[in-house]
């Protein structure tokens, strides 16, 4: 396994874990603050927007480099 392959696999696995952990943190924050259904939606929308942007950027870069 080359360093490039190891780096690509590590980034995919560790970033996925980080994104899941951040989702858990947002959920826990909403639960501890008794945010309710709408409040939880707003938390995930606002705080999850950055994660969504990062994932979209990675997909866009992959798509552009594939062509």
URMO-V462447 format. One record per residue. RES is the residue in one letter. SS is DSSP state (H for helix, E for strand, - for the rest). PHI is phi in whole degrees, 0 to 359 (none if undefined). D_LAST is the distance of its C-alpha to the last C-alpha in Angstrom with 2 decimals. Layout:
BEGIN
RES;SS;PHI;D_LAST, RES;SS;PHI;D_LAST
END
This chain:
BEGIN
X;-;none;25.43, X;-;279;23.89, X;H;295;24.04, X;H;295;20.29, X;H;297;20.37, X;H;299;23.53, X;H;296;22.17, X;H;297;19.14, X;H;294;21.57, X;H;298;24.21, X;H;298;22.14, X;H;296;21.06, X;H;291;24.68, X;H;290;26.51, X;H;291;24.52, X;H;297;24.94, X;H;297;28.61, X;H;295;28.90, X;H;296;27.47, X;H;296;29.91, X;H;295;32.71, X;H;295;32.08, X;H;297;32.26, X;H;296;35.54, X;H;297;36.83, X;H;297;36.17, X;H;298;37.87, X;H;295;40.79, X;H;299;41.19, X;H;294;41.48, X;H;292;43.89, X;H;291;46.11, X;-;267;46.36, X;-;52;47.17, X;-;289;44.43, X;H;80;44.66, X;H;291;41.99, X;H;292;41.02, X;H;298;41.20, X;H;295;38.96, X;H;299;36.42, X;H;295;36.60, X;H;300;36.28, X;H;294;33.15, X;H;293;31.68, X;H;287;32.57, X;H;281;32.12, X;H;278;29.13, X;H;295;27.23, X;H;295;26.23, X;H;295;24.92, X;H;298;22.94, X;H;297;21.42, X;H;295;20.51, X;H;296;18.90, X;H;298;16.95, X;H;298;15.77, X;H;297;14.64, X;H;295;12.76, X;H;295;11.11, X;H;296;10.23, X;H;298;8.90, X;H;294;6.72, X;H;292;5.55, X;H;289;5.45, X;H;287;3.81, X;-;269;0.00
END
